[in-house]
């Protein structure tokens, strides 16, 4: 009797230990709401960007699912609760109504994460908290420029794959706001924020990442640019608020998704998922690159502020 009971207790202990191990190792596919609606200028690269991100999510490198939509009704509290991050790609103008803005703000306030690309800084210009979340509003840009990015530091996941010299052709945007000390030569082109720029008063807001590149179809077909974007995406998702990668996360997908799938979500959209685990990045040091009048860009590291630059440009 004693031996039988001991065996039972041992079996239960092994079972519980196995359950704890499985729970600790359990990961979920991160869900991102990819928003590409436009109320002003529309980039013809938007379909290419959607396809490019979809292809990245099915490559086996990233554990991410993109739900693409241009329907603002998807911005509701109930729907956004399913996402680990919201991603704006080349959105322009007033692409959300008041109820959508409220749901978006609530999402950020609960720890939601945000990724913005190119003309996303030219959206919701009458919404102050959005300017804080994206980092700065777009001001103007010159004609397309050719530039060479000289890599000095590659510590951030959005820059650590770049070669010593990265040649790009794209719009080099000037922004309306710049929280750095005055610099007449350059302006920020890409940055990240550890928290939601004060959108949430309790410091629970998630991460945000912005890059101003992404104007051309050719840009979205460039492997280095896509690696730059996806590095920013994965860094953003690794916030402590993300359910997909953190069992105690506050927002996002908590339903296991395996393999790859496709489908639609909203008008002209596609969803994809893939299976791989991102590496955890450290926060604190801030990377940036600079595009100068001689078309030379410098990657370096600065520290201190909540808003962290990964790019400067003239």
Helices and strands as residue ranges (DSSP letters): H 2-25, E 30-35, H 46-57, E 64-69, G 72-74, H 77-80, E 85-89, E 92-93, H 98-109, E 113-117, G 118-121, E 122-123, H 128-134, E 138-141, E 145-150, E 165-170, E 173-175, E 187-193, E 208-211, H 217-220, H 223-237, E 262-263, E 271-272, E 286-291, E 296-302, E 307-313
